[in-house]
Amino acid sequence: MSLVRSIVCSACLLFSNVTLSDQWYLSPTASLNTFYDTNVRLSNTNPENSFGATAIAGVAAGRATETSDVAVKAEVNSRWFSDVPDFDRTNGALYFKSFQQLERIRLGLNGRLNYDSTETSEEQTSGLVQVNKRRTRAFLQPSLRYSLTQRTDISAILSYEAVTYEDVENIPLFNFTFGTAEAGIRYRLTERLNLVSSLSYDRYEAESVERSSNTYGITAGAEYEASPTLSVRGYAGTQSSESTGLASDDGTENSNTTGFQFQLRVAKEFDNGKLVLNADQGLIPTGRGTLLDTTSLFLGFDYAIKPRLDLRLAVRTYRNREPGGEASVNNRDFVRLEPKLAYKLTRNTNLELGYQYRFQDRESIDGYATSNAVFLTLRYSGDKYDLYDVAQF
């Protein structure tokens, strides 16, 4: 709860200097989704199919100027299943993002509070999406960037997250905390090319299983604006992790691993669409009581077929491996593919018809699991309304 209080207090501090003339805005969003899924639990055996529906309501408030930006968003997400009622759930989320630009210093503060389900929260890490248990995640990230010269910036980022699970006594998921400190430097070699480098330190702790790790990393890379419609960012380096935990004989087990890490982002805009590619690899925290060496890939493509009709494609893949390369129950591969057609009914309302394919293959389990789903979604994104017009203080 101390992390939540920090987010609230920081937001209050930023809000305290705002007057009604600053024109804060309010923007509502909502969606209603109906679907049919052939394997709700993404199970290797005895798949359960079901019809279902999802309702989402959210509201964002914010204020942006030439030197600052503050945005807050709250969202409630409820899902129902006709034939798998134990997967019914209601999630909530609160997001906060801000920055303040001074003469040579840029201060930032991001925060997030999620109350959700393991049905979705474990997709990137443990893959334990077969049960519906509650998860709470609190995240806070202050940052600072300082301009040393017209070409050189230095930066510092701190982040802390705390993850807790409910009612997981018979499921191998464990509460954990994860903190990061990172220092970086950026040098503008040309108007289009930046050279970047960073040093980082991570601390992971899962107290219930008495496991912890210290990880040190170094990266270097570049950011290149190849053209007004094409940008490329790439970083690569190494990570060294020192881990401590309980051994099978109730003693203490220490291990050291060194691995490769990288990040790549390519964004290309076309006359009628956009393509985004993100790829990265590194050690990430999980609820399995350990860090996992994870390679992930995201591909997003939007194309306007007609003035009101868009084709959209999203592909996500994850490859999780135990650090050091040994065999483990944590080793697995996951793919999610989502093509859809979006038709603009009005300026603020879209109707979407889509398909979702999920695939998961665990190294320790024979066979693999697949899921096919079709869905129809009505989505509303409201205009930005002056907050004073909505609620006259």
C-alpha positions in Angstrom: 0.0 0.0 0.0 3.0 2.4 0.5 3.6 2.3 -3.3 -0.1 3.2 -3.9 0.2 6.1 -1.5 3.4 7.3 -3.3 1.5 7.4 -6.6 -1.4 9.3 -5.1 0.8 11.8 -3.3 2.9 12.4 -6.4 -0.2 13.0 -8.4 -1.6 15.4 -5.8 1.7 17.3 -5.8 1.4 17.8 -9.6 -2.3 18.6 -9.5 -1.8 21.2 -6.6 -0.4 23.8 -9.0 -3.3 23.5 -11.5 -6.1 26.0 -11.8 -9.4 25.7 -13.6 -8.0 27.8 -16.5 -5.6 25.0 -17.3 -8.3 23.2 -19.2 -8.1 19.7 -17.9 -9.9 17.3 -20.2 -11.9 14.1 -19.7 -12.2 11.3 -22.3 -14.4 8.2 -21.9 -14.0 4.8 -23.6 -16.1 1.7 -23.7 -16.4 -1.6 -25.5 -18.6 -4.6 -25.6 -17.2 -7.9 -26.9 -18.9 -11.2 -27.6 -16.8 -14.3 -28.5 -16.6 -18.1 -28.8 -13.4 -19.9 -27.6 -12.6 -23.5 -28.3 -10.1 -23.9 -25.4 -10.7 -21.3 -22.7 -8.0 -22.7 -20.3 -5.5 -23.3 -23.1 -5.1 -26.8 -21.8 -3.2 -29.7 -23.4 -6.0 -32.2 -22.4 -9.7 -32.0 -22.2 -10.2 -28.5 -23.7 -13.3 -26.6 -22.6 -15.2 -24.4 -25.1 -17.5 -21.6 -24.3 -19.4 -18.5 -25.5 -18.7 -15.4 -23.6 -18.8 -11.6 -23.4 -16.5 -8.8 -22.2 -17.5 -5.3 -21.1 -14.9 -2.6 -20.6 -15.5 1.0 -19.4 -12.7 3.5 -18.9 -12.1 7.2 -18.4 -9.0 9.3 -18.9 -8.2 12.7 -17.5 -5.2 14.9 -18.3 -3.6 18.1 -19.2 -0.8 18.8 -21.7 1.3 22.0 -22.2 4.5 22.7 -24.1 6.5 21.9 -20.9 4.4 19.4 -19.0 1.9 16.5 -19.4 -0.2 14.7 -16.8 -2.5 11.9 -17.6 -4.6 9.5 -15.4 -6.7 6.6 -16.6 -9.1 4.3 -14.7 -10.6 1.1 -16.3 -13.0 -1.7 -15.3 -13.0 -4.9 -17.3 -15.6 -7.7 -16.7 -15.8 -11.0 -18.6 -18.4 -13.8 -18.4 -18.3 -17.4 -19.8 -21.5 -19.4 -20.5 -19.9 -22.8 -19.9 -16.9 -22.1 -17.7 -18.3 -19.9 -14.9 -15.2 -20.3 -12.7 -13.4 -18.1 -15.3 -15.8 -15.2 -14.8 -13.9 -12.2 -13.4 -13.9 -8.4 -13.1 -10.5 -6.6 -13.3 -9.6 -3.0 -12.5 -6.6 -0.8 -13.5 -5.4 2.7 -12.6 -2.6 4.3 -14.7 -0.7 7.5 -14.1 1.9 9.2 -16.4 3.5 12.6 -16.2 6.5 14.7 -17.1 7.8 18.2 -16.3 10.3 19.9 -18.6 12.5 22.5 -16.9 15.3 24.4 -18.6 17.8 21.5 -18.9 16.0 18.9 -16.8 13.1 16.6 -17.7 11.4 14.9 -14.7 9.0 12.0 -15.2 6.8 9.8 -13.1 4.8 6.8 -14.2 2.6 4.5 -12.0 0.3 1.6 -12.5 -2.0 -0.4 -10.2 -3.6 -3.6 -11.6 -6.1 -5.9 -10.0 -6.5 -8.7 -12.6 -6.6 -12.5 -13.2 -3.9 -15.1 -13.9 -6.0 -15.9 -16.9 -4.2 -13.0 -18.7 -1.4 -11.8 -16.3 0.8 -14.9 -16.8 0.8 -15.0 -20.6 4.2 -13.4 -20.9 6.0 -15.2 -18.1 4.8 -18.4 -16.3 2.1 -19.4 -18.9 -0.1 -20.6 -16.0 -3.4 -19.4 -17.6 -5.4 -22.5 -16.9 -6.9 -21.1 -13.7 -8.5 -17.9 -12.6 -6.8 -16.5 -9.6 -6.4 -12.9 -8.5 -3.2 -10.9 -9.0 -2.3 -7.4 -7.8 0.5 -5.5 -9.4 1.7 -2.1 -8.2 4.4 -0.3 -10.2 6.2 3.1 -9.8 8.8 4.6 -12.0 10.4 8.1 -11.5 12.9 9.3 -14.1 15.3 12.2 -14.8 17.0 13.4 -17.9 19.6 16.2 -17.9 21.1 17.9 -21.0 24.8 18.2 -20.5 25.3 19.9 -23.9 23.3 20.5 -27.0 24.3 17.0 -28.2 24.6 15.0 -24.9 21.9 13.9 -22.4 22.3 11.7 -19.4 19.4 9.9 -17.7 18.5 8.0 -14.5 15.5 5.7 -14.1 14.3 3.9 -11.0 11.5 1.5 -10.9 9.8 -0.8 -8.4 7.0 -3.3 -8.7 5.3 -5.5 -6.2 3.2 -8.5 -7.3 0.9 -10.5 -5.0 -1.3 -13.5 -5.8 -4.5 -14.7 -3.9 -5.6 -18.3 -3.2 -2.6 -20.0 -5.0 -1.7 -22.5 -2.3 -1.7 -25.5 -4.7 -0.4 -23.5 -7.7 3.4 -22.7 -8.1 3.0 -18.9 -8.1 4.8 -16.8 -5.6 4.6 -13.1 -4.5 7.7 -11.1 -5.6 9.2 -7.7 -5.7 11.5 -6.3 -8.5 13.5 -3.1 -8.4 15.6 -1.6 -11.1 18.2 1.3 -11.3 19.4 2.4 -14.7 21.8 5.2 -15.8 22.2 6.1 -19.5 23.8 8.5 -21.9 22.6 9.6 -25.3 24.8 11.4 -27.9 23.3 13.1 -31.0 25.8 12.3 -33.7 23.6 13.8 -36.5 20.1 15.1 -36.7 18.9 11.6 -37.5 21.3 9.4 -35.5 21.6 9.0 -31.7 24.1 6.8 -30.0 23.0 5.4 -26.6 24.5 3.3 -23.8 23.3 2.3 -20.3 24.2 0.5 -17.1 21.6 -1.3 -15.0 21.1 -3.1 -11.7 18.1 -5.3 -10.9 17.0 -6.8 -7.5 14.5 -9.7 -7.5 13.0 -11.2 -4.3 10.4 -14.0 -3.8 10.3 -14.3 0.0 8.0 -17.2 0.3 10.5 -19.5 -1.4 13.5 -17.6 -0.1 14.9 -16.8 -3.6 16.6 -13.7 -4.7 18.9 -12.4 -7.4 21.1 -9.5 -8.3 21.5 -8.7 -12.0 23.9 -6.3 -13.7 23.6 -5.3 -17.3 25.2 -3.1 -19.9 23.9 -2.1 -23.3 24.9 0.0 -26.3 23.1 0.9 -29.5 21.6 3.5 -31.7 18.4 5.3 -32.7 18.1 6.2 -36.4 15.4 8.2 -38.2 16.0 6.7 -41.7 13.2 8.9 -43.2 10.1 10.8 -42.1 8.2 7.4 -42.3 10.9 5.0 -41.0 12.6 4.8 -37.6 14.8 2.1 -36.2 16.0 1.6 -32.6 18.4 -1.1 -31.5 20.3 -1.9 -28.3 22.4 -4.9 -27.4 24.6 -6.0 -24.4 25.1 -8.6 -21.7 23.5 -9.4 -18.3 25.1 -11.2 -15.4 22.9 -12.6 -12.6 23.8 -13.9 -9.2 21.0 -16.0 -7.6 20.4 -17.5 -4.2 17.7 -19.9 -3.2 16.9 -23.1 -1.2 18.3 -26.3 -2.5 16.5 -29.7 -2.4 18.4 -30.7 0.7 17.2 -27.6 2.6 20.6 -25.9 2.2 21.4 -22.8 0.2 22.0 -23.0 -3.6 24.0 -20.2 -5.4 24.2 -19.8 -9.2 25.7 -17.4 -11.6 24.6 -16.9 -15.2 25.7 -14.6 -18.0 23.5 -14.0 -21.0 22.9 -11.8 -24.0 20.2 -9.1 -24.1 18.9 -6.9 -26.9 16.0 -4.6 -27.9 14.9 -3.8 -31.5 12.1 -1.6 -32.7 11.2 -0.8 -36.3 8.3 1.5 -37.2 7.3 2.2 -40.8 4.4 4.3 -42.0 2.7 3.8 -45.4 0.2 6.0 -47.3 -2.6 3.7 -46.0 -1.2 2.0 -43.0 1.6 1.4 -40.4 3.9 -1.5 -39.5 5.6 -1.9 -36.1 8.1 -4.6 -35.1 9.4 -5.0 -31.5 11.8 -7.7 -30.5 13.7 -8.1 -27.2 15.5 -10.6 -25.1 16.6 -10.5 -21.4 16.0 -11.7 -17.9 12.5 -10.7 -16.7 10.8 -11.2 -13.2 8.1 -13.9 -12.9 5.7 -15.4 -10.3 7.6 -18.7 -10.5 10.1 -17.6 -7.9 12.9 -16.9 -10.5 13.9 -14.7 -13.4 13.4 -16.2 -16.8 15.5 -15.7 -19.9 12.7 -14.5 -22.3 12.7 -13.7 -26.0 9.6 -11.8 -27.2 8.4 -10.6 -30.5 5.5 -8.2 -31.4 4.3 -7.5 -34.9 1.6 -5.0 -35.5 0.1 -4.0 -38.9 -2.7 -1.6 -39.8 -3.9 -1.1 -43.3 -6.8 1.0 -44.5 -8.7 -1.1 -47.2 -11.3 1.6 -47.6 -11.9 5.0 -46.0 -14.0 3.3 -43.2 -12.6 -0.2 -43.3 -9.2 -1.2 -41.8 -7.4 -4.5 -41.7 -5.4 -5.0 -38.4 -3.0 -7.7 -37.4 -1.2 -8.3 -34.1 1.2 -11.2 -33.4 2.9 -11.8 -30.1 5.4 -14.6 -29.3 7.3 -15.5 -26.1 10.1 -18.0 -25.5 10.9 -18.6 -21.9 13.9 -20.4 -20.7 15.6 -21.1 -17.4 18.7 -19.0 -17.0 21.8 -21.1 -17.8 20.0 -23.2 -20.4 19.1 -26.2 -18.2 15.8 -28.2 -18.6 13.0 -26.8 -16.5 9.2 -26.8 -16.1 9.4 -23.1 -16.8 10.6 -23.6 -20.4 7.9 -23.0 -22.9 6.9 -21.3 -26.2 3.8 -19.2 -26.7 2.2 -17.6 -29.8 -0.9 -15.3 -30.0 -2.2 -14.3 -33.5 -5.1 -11.8 -33.9 -6.2 -10.6 -37.4 -9.4 -8.5 -37.5 -11.4 -6.1 -39.6 -12.5 -2.8 -38.1 -15.4 -0.8 -39.6 -15.9 2.8 -38.5 -19.6 3.3 -37.8 -19.2 6.9 -36.6 -16.4 9.2 -35.8 -16.1 7.7 -32.3 -17.5 4.1 -32.8 -15.9 1.0 -34.5 -17.3 -2.4 -35.1 -14.6 -5.1 -35.2 -14.8 -8.7 -36.4 -11.8 -10.8 -35.5 -10.1 -14.1 -34.9 -7.6 -15.2 -32.2 -5.3 -18.2 -32.3 -3.2 -19.2 -29.2 -0.5 -21.8 -29.1 1.5 -23.0 -26.1 4.2 -25.8 -25.9 5.8 -26.7 -22.6 9.0 -28.6 -22.6 8.0 -30.7 -19.6 4.6 -31.7 -20.9 3.9 -34.0 -23.9 2.0 -32.4 -26.7 0.9 -28.8 -27.0 -2.2 -26.7 -26.5 -4.1 -24.6 -29.0 -7.1 -22.3 -28.9 -9.3 -20.8 -31.6 -11.6 -17.9 -30.9 -13.8 -15.6 -33.0 -15.2 -12.3 -31.6 -17.3 -9.3 -32.4 -16.6 -6.0 -30.7 -18.3 -2.7 -30.5 -15.8 0.0 -29.4 -16.4 3.6 -28.4 -13.6 6.2 -28.0 -15.0 9.5 -26.8 -13.9 13.0 -27.5 -11.9 15.0 -25.0 -14.3 17.1 -22.9 -13.3 20.1 -20.9 -13.4 18.9 -17.3 -15.0 22.2 -16.1 -17.9 21.6 -18.6 -18.5 18.1 -17.2 -18.2 19.0 -13.5 -18.3 22.7 -12.6 -16.1 23.0 -9.5 
